[in-house]
Amino acid sequence: MLITNFITLMKTKYILFLFLTSCLVFFWNTKSEAQLKKINDDWDSFVKEYSIEIQLNDTTNLKKVLQFVNNKKIVFLGENSHFVNEFSIIKRNLIKYFHKNGGVNLLLFEAGLWDVYISFYFKDSLDSKNLMKNSLHQVWWNDENISLMDYLKNSDIKVMGFDCNPSSPFSRGLTKKYFEKFSPQLSSIINTTDSLYFIYQYFNSLKNMSNFTSKKRLEKIDSLKNISSQNYKIILENIGNYRINQSKEDSLTFSIFCRSVSDKLFLMEHSNKKNAGKLRENLMASNIEYIINNIFPNEKAIAWAHNYHIVEMPKLFKNIDNNSVYKLGLYYYSGEVGLMFSQKNKFINKHRKKSIENIIFHSGFRNTFIDFSNQKNRNNSNEWLFRKISSRVGVYNTKIIPNKKYDGIILIDKVSASQIIKFYE
């Protein structure tokens, strides 16, 4: 009887405990939801107050964007995916508008330092499509960027690349053409070595991205690396023989070529699977400083790169003041996004509730620019800028603190996948 009463008492207490717990959870959740609605209302008000509508087919409102970046030495234009057609459109619009109206006269691409330079050296002998294919990484070979090349070919804007990695195998023909006027033998060894290095770089990247551990394959990669390294050292040792009584233009051209070769040697000697990304970031940042401080010290620049690079590179600057830099990230809200390695395009129409995309989407505009470069003090309206929130890299979710990454963001409502032009198309 005593045991039965004890069990009944325990059941009653357990039921009471469950009831009280349920009440507590109910009231807690009700309070949290009310608070969340208030927070979200504040966020919406902030976004609507600070957003500017921009159009893909009209540059009128870019005047309002220009006012936020006009006093900057470098404006970085990012993108959270390489394969979005509308990113190329809006970047082209910004480049043209800032060049015509903002005094920007230098364009920097996340593309090979030498590839871009030698391509634009010969720009008058190339049509726009081949200018693009000789200079840029294939991820940006699309019709919108052919249109950009039309503009660049016929304007006075200077164009440079800052990547330590070569971006196109087609620029080898231009390299051969340039050096032949100094020495057919020099031209031949450069052409052969560049070809070997491009093959080495391709297979080495596969090795870093996968279990590319076949002993025979690894030996071939090492062989390509050793031959390329030896040849590039010989080239650097002997190239000085052709620099006597050079013109100012040829002197600059040789300097850029030697710097690009030094970058390749550094990567071959020091790069591995763990540090490859960091080394590349450091070399790209160093190349931007070289271009800005040594070649075009009096020019304002736009730099075209992935969102990740526009955030990381300025941290590595030694001789460029970060206060003279504006970092503009590009995101999409919905649509079809292209993927690398011939994967099928992916359609995106959902984002996490507290994401950059969802928050900025509440601007009420189809395409939105929002500046938050002056938001230094946290409050209810802007606190999403100071907290870790979801955002997309390509089609995948990650988390960032917005005001530690960017000065402003552009969100495109609906996007389409870029139609990448094939190598021999």
C-alpha positions in Angstrom: 0.0 0.0 0.0 2.8 2.4 0.9 4.6 1.6 -2.3 1.4 2.2 -4.3 0.9 5.6 -2.7 4.5 6.5 -3.3 4.2 5.7 -7.0 0.9 7.6 -7.3 2.5 10.6 -5.6 5.5 10.5 -7.9 3.3 10.3 -11.0 1.3 13.3 -9.8 4.5 15.3 -9.2 5.9 14.3 -12.7 2.6 15.3 -14.4 2.7 18.6 -12.5 6.4 19.1 -13.5 5.5 18.5 -17.2 2.6 21.0 -16.9 4.7 23.7 -15.4 7.6 23.1 -17.8 5.1 23.3 -20.7 3.8 26.6 -19.4 7.3 28.0 -18.9 8.2 27.0 -22.5 5.0 28.5 -23.8 5.5 31.8 -22.1 9.2 31.9 -22.9 8.6 31.2 -26.6 5.8 33.7 -26.7 8.1 36.3 -25.3 10.9 35.4 -27.6 8.7 35.5 -30.7 7.4 39.0 -29.7 11.0 40.2 -29.2 12.0 38.6 -32.5 9.2 40.4 -34.3 10.3 43.7 -32.8 13.9 43.1 -33.7 12.9 42.1 -37.3 10.7 45.2 -37.6 13.7 47.3 -36.5 16.0 45.5 -39.0 13.4 46.1 -41.8 13.2 49.8 -41.0 17.0 50.1 -41.1 17.2 48.3 -44.4 14.5 50.4 -46.0 16.1 53.6 -44.7 19.6 52.9 -45.9 18.9 51.1 -49.2 19.1 52.4 -52.7 17.4 50.8 -55.7 19.6 50.0 -58.6 18.7 48.7 -62.1 20.5 46.2 -64.3 19.5 48.1 -67.5 19.7 51.7 -66.2 22.7 53.4 -64.5 20.8 56.5 -63.2 20.9 55.5 -59.6 24.6 54.6 -59.6 25.2 58.3 -58.9 23.9 57.6 -55.4 26.2 54.6 -55.1 29.2 56.7 -56.3 28.8 59.2 -53.4 29.8 56.5 -50.9 32.9 55.4 -52.7 34.1 58.6 -54.5 36.8 59.4 -51.9 38.3 55.9 -52.0 41.6 54.8 -53.6 40.3 51.2 -54.3 36.7 50.0 -54.7 36.6 46.2 -54.4 33.7 44.6 -56.3 33.0 41.1 -55.0 30.7 38.3 -55.9 29.5 35.3 -53.9 29.6 33.1 -57.0 31.6 33.2 -60.2 28.8 31.9 -62.4 26.1 34.5 -62.1 25.3 36.4 -65.2 23.8 39.5 -63.4 27.0 40.0 -61.4 28.9 40.6 -64.7 26.2 43.0 -65.8 26.2 45.1 -62.6 30.0 45.1 -62.4 30.2 46.2 -66.0 27.7 49.0 -65.2 29.7 50.1 -62.1 33.0 50.1 -64.0 31.7 52.2 -66.8 29.9 54.6 -64.6 32.8 55.1 -62.1 35.2 55.5 -65.0 33.1 58.2 -66.7 31.9 60.0 -63.6 34.1 59.0 -60.6 37.6 59.5 -61.9 38.4 55.8 -61.7 41.0 55.0 -64.4 42.4 51.6 -63.3 40.7 48.2 -63.4 42.2 45.3 -61.6 41.1 41.7 -62.3 41.5 38.6 -60.2 43.4 37.1 -63.1 47.0 36.5 -64.0 49.3 39.5 -63.5 51.2 38.7 -66.7 48.2 37.3 -68.7 46.1 40.5 -68.3 49.1 42.8 -68.9 50.3 41.1 -72.1 46.7 40.7 -73.4 46.0 44.4 -73.1 49.5 45.2 -74.5 48.2 43.6 -77.7 44.6 44.7 -77.3 44.5 46.4 -80.7 45.2 43.1 -82.5 42.6 41.1 -80.6 38.8 41.2 -80.9 36.9 41.5 -77.6 36.1 37.8 -77.3 39.8 36.8 -77.6 40.9 39.7 -75.4 38.7 38.2 -72.7 39.9 34.6 -73.3 43.5 35.6 -73.3 43.3 37.6 -70.1 40.6 36.2 -67.7 40.0 33.0 -65.9 37.4 30.8 -67.7 34.8 31.4 -65.0 34.3 34.9 -66.4 34.2 33.9 -70.1 30.7 35.0 -70.9 28.9 37.3 -73.3 28.5 40.1 -70.7 32.2 40.3 -70.3 32.8 40.4 -74.0 30.6 43.5 -73.9 32.9 44.8 -71.1 35.9 44.1 -73.2 34.3 46.2 -76.0 34.3 49.1 -73.6 37.8 48.5 -72.3 39.3 48.2 -75.8 38.0 51.6 -76.8 38.6 53.6 -73.6 41.7 55.0 -71.8 41.2 53.0 -68.7 44.2 51.0 -67.6 43.7 47.2 -67.0 45.8 44.9 -64.9 45.6 41.5 -63.3 46.8 40.7 -59.8 46.6 36.9 -59.5 49.8 35.0 -58.9 48.3 32.1 -60.9 48.1 32.3 -64.7 44.5 32.7 -65.9 44.6 31.6 -69.5 46.7 29.3 -71.7 46.0 31.4 -74.7 48.2 34.3 -73.5 51.3 32.1 -74.2 51.0 33.0 -77.9 51.1 36.7 -77.1 54.1 36.1 -74.8 55.9 34.3 -77.5 55.2 37.1 -79.9 56.5 39.8 -77.5 59.8 38.1 -76.6 60.6 37.0 -80.2 61.6 40.6 -81.0 64.4 40.3 -78.4 65.5 36.6 -78.9 63.8 33.7 -80.6 65.7 31.4 -78.2 64.5 33.3 -75.1 60.9 33.3 -76.5 61.0 29.5 -77.2 62.2 28.6 -73.6 59.6 30.9 -72.0 56.8 29.4 -74.2 57.9 25.8 -73.4 58.2 26.5 -69.7 54.9 28.3 -69.5 53.2 25.3 -71.1 54.8 22.9 -68.7 53.9 25.1 -65.7 50.2 25.3 -66.8 50.0 21.5 -67.0 51.8 21.3 -63.6 49.4 23.8 -62.0 46.4 21.9 -63.4 47.4 18.5 -62.0 48.7 20.0 -58.8 45.3 21.6 -58.1 43.6 18.3 -58.7 46.0 16.7 -56.2 45.2 19.4 -53.6 41.4 19.0 -54.1 41.2 15.2 -54.1 42.9 11.9 -53.1 45.2 12.2 -56.1 47.7 9.9 -54.6 48.8 7.5 -57.4 52.6 7.2 -57.1 53.0 7.5 -60.8 50.9 10.6 -61.1 52.7 12.2 -58.1 56.0 11.5 -59.7 54.9 13.2 -63.0 53.7 16.3 -61.0 57.1 16.5 -59.3 58.9 16.1 -62.6 56.8 19.0 -64.2 57.5 21.1 -61.1 61.2 20.5 -61.2 61.6 21.2 -64.9 59.5 24.3 -64.7 61.3 25.6 -61.7 64.8 25.0 -63.2 63.8 26.7 -66.5 62.2 29.7 -64.8 65.4 30.3 -62.8 67.5 30.1 -65.9 65.1 32.6 -67.6 65.5 35.1 -64.7 69.3 34.7 -64.6 69.6 35.5 -68.3 66.8 37.9 -69.1 68.9 40.9 -67.9 71.0 40.5 -71.0 68.0 41.9 -73.0 67.3 44.8 -70.8 70.1 47.1 -72.0 68.9 50.4 -73.5 65.3 49.4 -73.2 62.4 51.8 -73.7 60.3 52.7 -70.7 57.5 50.5 -71.9 59.7 47.5 -72.4 61.3 48.0 -69.0 57.9 47.9 -67.3 56.9 44.9 -69.4 60.0 43.0 -68.4 59.5 43.9 -64.7 55.9 42.6 -64.7 57.0 39.4 -66.5 59.8 38.8 -64.0 57.5 39.4 -61.1 55.0 36.9 -62.4 57.8 34.3 -62.8 59.0 35.0 -59.2 55.4 34.4 -58.0 55.3 31.0 -59.8 58.7 30.0 -58.3 57.6 31.0 -54.8 54.5 28.9 -55.1 56.3 25.9 -56.4 58.9 26.1 -53.6 56.5 26.8 -50.7 52.9 25.9 -51.6 51.2 22.8 -50.2 47.7 21.6 -49.6 47.4 23.4 -46.3 48.9 26.8 -47.1 48.1 27.2 -50.8 45.1 29.5 -50.3 47.0 31.7 -47.8 50.1 32.0 -50.0 48.0 33.0 -53.0 46.1 35.6 -50.9 49.4 37.1 -49.8 50.9 37.3 -53.3 47.7 38.8 -54.7 47.6 41.5 -52.0 51.3 42.2 -52.7 50.7 42.5 -56.5 47.9 45.0 -55.9 50.2 47.1 -53.8 52.9 46.9 -56.4 50.5 48.0 -59.1 48.9 50.8 -57.0 52.1 52.2 -55.5 54.7 51.6 -58.2 53.0 51.6 -61.6 49.9 53.7 -61.2 50.3 55.7 -57.9 48.0 58.5 -59.1 45.0 56.4 -60.2 41.8 55.4 -58.4 41.0 51.7 -59.0 38.3 49.2 -59.1 39.3 45.6 -58.2 37.2 42.7 -59.4 37.3 39.5 -57.4 35.4 36.9 -55.3 33.8 38.1 -52.1 36.3 36.1 -50.1 39.3 37.8 -51.6 37.9 41.4 -51.3 37.6 40.7 -47.6 40.9 39.0 -47.0 43.4 40.9 -49.2 43.0 44.3 -47.6 44.0 42.8 -44.3 47.3 41.9 -45.8 48.1 45.3 -47.2 51.3 46.8 -45.8 51.5 50.1 -47.8 47.8 50.8 -48.6 45.6 52.4 -45.9 42.5 50.3 -45.3 40.5 53.5 -44.8 41.1 54.2 -48.5 39.4 50.9 -49.5 35.7 50.2 -50.0 34.6 46.6 -50.0 31.3 46.0 -51.9 30.0 42.4 -51.6 27.6 41.0 -54.2 24.8 38.5 -53.4 21.8 37.0 -55.1 18.3 36.3 -53.6 16.9 33.7 -56.0 17.4 32.1 -59.4 19.7 29.7 -61.2 23.4 29.6 -60.2 26.1 27.9 -62.2 28.6 25.5 -60.6 32.2 24.5 -61.3 33.5 21.3 -62.9 30.5 21.0 -65.3 28.0 20.3 -62.6 24.4 21.1 -63.3 23.1 24.5 -62.4 21.3 24.8 -59.2 18.1 26.8 -58.6 18.0 28.7 -55.3 14.7 30.2 -53.9 15.1 29.9 -50.2 17.5 31.3 -47.6 17.7 31.0 -43.8 15.4 33.3 -42.0 18.2 35.4 -40.4 20.4 35.6 -43.5 22.0 38.6 -45.3 19.8 37.7 -48.3 16.5 37.7 -46.4 17.3 40.8 -44.4 18.3 43.0 -47.3 15.5 41.6 -49.5 13.1 43.5 -47.2 14.3 46.8 -48.8 11.3 46.4 -51.1 13.5 46.8 -54.2 14.3 44.3 -56.9 18.0 45.1 -56.8 19.4 46.7 -53.7 22.5 48.6 -52.7 23.0 49.2 -49.0 25.9 51.1 -47.4 26.8 50.5 -43.8 30.4 51.8 -43.8 29.5 54.4 -41.1 27.6 52.1 -38.8 30.0 52.0 -35.8 27.6 51.9 -32.9 25.3 48.9 -32.3 21.6 49.4 -31.8 18.3 47.5 -32.3 18.1 48.6 -35.9 21.6 47.7 -37.1 22.5 44.9 -34.7 22.3 42.3 -37.5 25.5 43.9 -38.9 27.3 43.1 -35.7 26.2 39.5 -35.2 27.1 36.3 -37.0 24.4 35.6 -39.6 23.9 33.2 -42.5 25.0 34.1 -46.0 25.7 32.1 -49.2 29.0 31.3 -50.8 28.0 30.0 -54.2 25.1 27.7 -53.3 26.3 26.8 -49.8 25.6 28.5 -46.5 28.2 30.0 -44.2 28.1 32.6 -41.4 29.7 36.0 -41.3 29.6 39.2 -39.3 28.6 41.7 -42.1 30.3 44.9 -40.8 33.6 43.0 -40.3 33.5 41.9 -43.9 32.1 44.7 -46.0 31.3 48.4 -46.3 28.3 47.8 -48.4 26.4 45.0 -50.2 24.5 44.7 -53.5 21.6 42.1 -53.5 20.3 41.1 -56.9 16.7 39.7 -56.7 16.6 37.2 -59.5 19.7 35.8 -61.3 20.6 33.4 -64.1 23.6 31.1 -64.5 26.4 32.4 -66.8 26.8 30.6 -70.1 30.5 29.9 -70.0 32.2 30.0 -73.4 34.2 26.9 -74.1 38.0 26.8 -74.7 37.8 26.4 -78.5 34.4 28.1 -79.1 
